Amino acid sequence: MTTTPTGHAPALRRAAATTGQAIAGAALIGFHVALTKPLRRWRTTWGATAAEAAATLPGDELVPAARWGYTHALTIEAPPDRVWPWIVQLGQGRGGFYSYDGLENLIGCRVRNTDTVLPDYQILAVGDEVWLHPKAPPLTVAMVTANRHLVLHGHDPQTTDAAIWAFHLRRVGDRQTRLVERGRGSYGTGLASRLAFGPTLMEPVSFVMSRKMLLTIRRLAGPAPEHS
């Protein structure tokens, strides 16, 4: 009978958990890609109120002629200053994305999601770069206000390809935060543009990954509320 050294057991459990989550994530992505149009309205406003989905938020003006977008939201049982540290350290080579890292690493993202606040990654300034993939152009910090807003922007000056990825925190009472994630995209007529910046694949894929990320941030920043 083969036995596993005791010291290897935690690593094996982590690997098994990562693999299991990757399989679950891949299955969800396949489901949402297959049902792209019927579920799009639900996905693009997941968790958001009608007012939040319709609101103009800081950073929207960076993609003024957006061809698609989404607004995701949830409530976290913690004030903004406890949620912000998890937002500001997002990124490849930073705190990760709190999502299905097994899937992300299959395409070479080299992500390791942290479950702790990282002191070295708590400050961002306008113009700083946040990487999503080591071989893809980074997003640039376009706006940042601690405990309130983080807007990341990417665009190709030679095409109409452009996108924002933004996080907005709003205090609710003394102990809660409303976290709103906003994405907006525009794309050109070429196949590469449509695949990289268009909604056909990006919208369902980003929904699955973002939903996992937001739920993880809620768990990490504070106890989950009964309703989001």
C-alpha positions as CSV (number, residue, x, y, z in Angstrom):
1,M,0.0,0.0,0.0
2,T,1.3,3.4,-1.0
3,T,1.2,6.1,1.7
4,T,1.4,9.9,1.3
5,P,4.0,11.7,3.5
6,T,2.3,13.8,6.1
7,G,4.0,16.9,4.9
8,H,2.7,16.5,1.4
9,A,-1.0,16.1,2.4
10,P,-1.9,19.8,2.6
11,A,-0.3,20.5,-0.8
12,L,-2.2,17.6,-2.3
13,R,-5.5,18.8,-0.8
14,R,-4.9,22.3,-2.2
15,A,-4.1,20.8,-5.6
16,A,-7.3,18.7,-5.5
17,A,-9.4,21.7,-4.4
18,T,-7.9,23.9,-7.2
19,T,-8.5,21.2,-9.8
20,G,-12.1,20.7,-8.6
21,Q,-12.8,24.4,-8.7
22,A,-11.3,24.7,-12.2
23,I,-13.5,21.9,-13.4
24,A,-16.6,23.6,-11.8
25,G,-15.5,27.0,-13.3
26,A,-15.0,25.5,-16.8
27,A,-18.5,23.8,-16.6
28,L,-20.1,27.1,-15.6
29,I,-18.3,29.0,-18.4
30,G,-19.5,26.3,-20.9
31,F,-23.1,26.6,-19.7
32,H,-23.1,30.4,-19.9
33,V,-21.4,30.5,-23.3
34,A,-24.0,28.1,-24.6
35,L,-26.8,30.3,-23.2
36,T,-25.1,33.6,-23.9
37,K,-28.1,35.6,-25.1
38,P,-31.0,34.2,-22.9
39,L,-29.0,34.9,-19.7
40,R,-27.2,38.1,-20.7
41,R,-29.5,40.5,-19.0
42,W,-29.4,38.6,-15.8
43,R,-25.6,38.2,-15.9
44,T,-24.9,41.9,-16.8
45,T,-26.9,43.1,-13.8
46,W,-26.1,40.3,-11.3
47,G,-26.7,41.6,-7.8
48,A,-27.2,45.2,-8.9
49,T,-30.3,47.3,-8.3
50,A,-32.0,49.0,-11.2
51,A,-30.6,52.3,-10.0
52,E,-27.0,50.9,-9.7
53,A,-27.2,49.4,-13.2
54,A,-28.4,52.7,-14.7
55,A,-26.1,55.0,-12.8
56,T,-23.3,56.9,-14.4
57,L,-20.2,56.0,-12.4
58,P,-16.6,57.5,-12.4
59,G,-14.6,56.0,-15.2
60,D,-17.6,55.4,-17.6
61,E,-16.5,58.4,-19.6
62,L,-13.2,56.6,-20.6
63,V,-15.3,54.3,-22.9
64,P,-17.9,56.8,-24.1
65,A,-19.2,54.7,-26.9
66,A,-19.3,51.4,-25.1
67,R,-20.8,48.6,-27.1
68,W,-21.5,46.4,-24.1
69,G,-21.1,46.5,-20.4
70,Y,-22.1,45.1,-17.1
71,T,-22.8,46.1,-13.5
72,H,-22.3,43.5,-10.7
73,A,-22.9,44.2,-7.1
74,L,-23.2,42.7,-3.6
75,T,-23.3,43.8,0.0
76,I,-20.4,43.0,2.4
77,E,-20.7,43.0,6.1
78,A,-17.7,45.2,6.6
79,P,-17.0,48.9,6.2
80,P,-15.2,50.2,3.1
81,D,-11.8,50.4,4.8
82,R,-11.9,46.6,5.4
83,V,-13.0,45.9,1.8
84,W,-10.6,48.2,0.1
85,P,-7.3,46.3,0.9
86,W,-8.6,43.3,-1.1
87,I,-9.5,45.5,-4.1
88,V,-6.3,47.5,-4.3
89,Q,-4.1,44.4,-4.3
90,L,-5.8,42.8,-7.3
91,G,-3.6,41.8,-10.2
92,Q,-1.3,39.2,-11.7
93,G,1.9,39.2,-9.7
94,R,0.0,40.9,-6.8
95,G,-2.8,39.4,-4.8
96,G,-4.4,37.5,-7.7
97,F,-8.1,37.7,-8.7
98,Y,-9.7,35.6,-6.0
99,S,-11.3,33.5,-8.7
100,Y,-10.7,30.2,-10.5
101,D,-6.9,30.3,-10.5
102,G,-6.7,26.8,-11.9
103,L,-8.4,28.1,-15.1
104,E,-6.4,31.3,-15.2
105,N,-3.2,29.4,-14.9
106,L,-4.2,27.0,-17.7
107,I,-3.9,30.0,-20.1
108,G,-0.6,31.1,-18.5
109,C,-1.7,33.8,-16.1
110,R,0.7,32.6,-13.4
111,V,-1.7,33.7,-10.7
112,R,-1.6,32.8,-7.1
113,N,-4.6,34.0,-5.1
114,T,-3.9,35.3,-1.7
115,D,-6.1,35.0,1.3
116,T,-4.4,37.7,3.3
117,V,-3.9,41.4,3.0
118,L,-0.5,42.1,1.4
119,P,1.2,45.2,2.8
120,D,3.4,45.6,-0.2
121,Y,0.4,46.0,-2.6
122,Q,-1.8,48.5,-0.7
123,I,-0.9,51.7,-2.7
124,L,-1.8,52.4,-6.3
125,A,-1.5,55.7,-8.1
126,V,-2.8,57.0,-11.4
127,G,-0.6,55.7,-14.2
128,D,0.4,52.5,-12.4
129,E,0.0,49.3,-14.3
130,V,-2.0,46.3,-13.2
131,W,-1.3,43.1,-15.1
132,L,-3.9,40.5,-16.0
133,H,-1.6,38.2,-17.9
134,P,2.2,38.4,-18.1
135,K,2.1,38.4,-22.0
136,A,-0.8,40.7,-22.4
137,P,-0.8,44.5,-22.2
138,P,-1.5,45.7,-18.7
139,L,-4.4,47.9,-17.6
140,T,-3.6,51.3,-16.4
141,V,-4.9,52.9,-13.2
142,A,-7.1,55.8,-14.5
143,M,-8.7,56.8,-11.2
144,V,-8.1,55.7,-7.6
145,T,-9.6,57.0,-4.4
146,A,-8.9,54.9,-1.3
147,N,-12.0,53.2,0.1
148,R,-14.1,54.5,-2.7
149,H,-13.1,54.0,-6.3
150,L,-10.6,52.0,-8.5
151,V,-10.8,52.4,-12.3
152,L,-8.5,50.4,-14.6
153,H,-8.4,51.3,-18.2
154,G,-7.1,49.6,-21.3
155,H,-7.2,50.8,-24.9
156,D,-5.5,50.5,-28.3
157,P,-5.0,53.9,-29.8
158,Q,-4.9,52.4,-33.3
159,T,-8.3,50.8,-33.0
160,T,-11.6,51.3,-31.2
161,D,-10.7,48.5,-28.7
162,A,-11.1,49.9,-25.2
163,A,-12.3,48.7,-21.8
164,I,-12.6,49.7,-18.2
165,W,-12.7,47.5,-15.1
166,A,-13.9,49.5,-12.1
167,F,-14.8,49.0,-8.5
168,H,-16.9,51.4,-6.5
169,L,-17.4,51.1,-2.8
170,R,-20.3,52.8,-1.0
171,R,-20.8,52.7,2.8
172,V,-24.2,51.4,3.9
173,G,-24.8,52.3,7.6
174,D,-21.9,51.8,10.0
175,R,-20.9,48.3,9.1
176,Q,-21.7,47.5,5.5
177,T,-20.3,48.2,2.1
178,R,-22.0,48.1,-1.2
179,L,-19.4,46.9,-3.7
180,V,-20.2,47.6,-7.3
181,E,-18.1,46.2,-10.2
182,R,-18.5,48.0,-13.5
183,G,-17.2,46.9,-16.9
184,R,-17.5,48.7,-20.2
185,G,-16.1,47.7,-23.6
186,S,-15.8,48.8,-27.2
187,Y,-14.3,46.9,-30.1
188,G,-13.5,47.1,-33.7
189,T,-14.7,45.1,-36.7
190,G,-11.8,42.6,-36.9
191,L,-12.2,39.1,-35.6
192,A,-9.4,39.5,-33.0
193,S,-11.1,42.7,-31.7
194,R,-14.5,40.9,-31.4
195,L,-13.0,38.0,-29.6
196,A,-10.8,40.0,-27.2
197,F,-13.1,42.9,-26.5
198,G,-16.6,41.8,-27.7
199,P,-19.3,40.3,-25.5
200,T,-19.8,37.0,-27.2
201,L,-17.1,35.2,-25.2
202,M,-15.9,37.9,-22.9
203,E,-19.2,38.7,-21.2
204,P,-20.1,35.1,-20.1
205,V,-16.5,34.3,-19.2
206,S,-16.0,37.5,-17.2
207,F,-19.2,36.9,-15.4
208,V,-18.2,33.5,-14.1
209,M,-14.8,34.7,-13.0
210,S,-16.1,38.0,-11.6
211,R,-18.9,36.4,-9.6
212,K,-16.4,34.0,-8.0
213,M,-14.1,37.0,-7.3
214,L,-16.8,39.1,-5.7
215,L,-18.1,36.3,-3.5
216,T,-14.5,35.5,-2.4
217,I,-13.9,39.2,-1.5
218,R,-17.1,39.2,0.5
219,R,-15.9,36.1,2.5
220,L,-12.4,37.5,3.0
221,A,-13.4,41.0,4.0
222,G,-16.2,40.0,6.5
223,P,-18.9,37.5,7.3
224,A,-21.3,37.0,4.5
225,P,-24.7,38.6,4.9
226,E,-27.9,36.6,4.5
227,H,-28.8,38.5,1.3
228,S,-26.6,40.3,-1.3
